[in-house]
């Protein structure tokens, strides 16, 4: 092969490599469109219809006069819930349970009661926690509200990346599958007005009979 032919072969190989790289870049830049509203509504309604769900994980809390990291379990059955909090190395524990009739907090051998969980948290800790909205937000669902009261951002699969609602800003990541449902493994929630920031890392979700650990 003479020098000209060798040069042509090298040029063709270089051109092929460049074209292939451009093709890969173009493919990587394409995003599937977010599913239609009807499909998203159906997916969210299916998740909303699951009446029993629970998770366990670790919760970091930063609030006025308080900063803590605790292990958390949350069990929900229809409108009733039980939230368990346990400090590191078994130091300190609390349990809050609630129904439509009110909420009860048990801590350090004492029992406190109120008409609703939000008032109970404020009375005991001095800061506000939107428990009624959390049962939706934790599952990456918007709490029922009119469209102008919420701002949603989704990825190309339609999974919620962030939402702003009721004065709170939430970010979602590390989704994993539980049965046919995708649920977040990490949630950041913050209210600038209240000075409260929550970071929740979920180790395991359970939807009725379906369970999935984040490591699976």
PyMOL commands that set and color helices and strands:
alter all, ss='L'
color gray80, all
select helices_A, chain A and resi 3-29+37-48+88-90+117-125+131-137+147-149
alter helices_A, ss='H'
color red, helices_A
select strands_A, chain A and resi 52-63+66-77+80-87+93-99+102-107+110-114+150-154+160-165+168-173+176-178+181-183+186-191+196-207+210-213
alter strands_A, ss='S'
color yellow, strands_A
deselect
rebuild
show_as cartoon
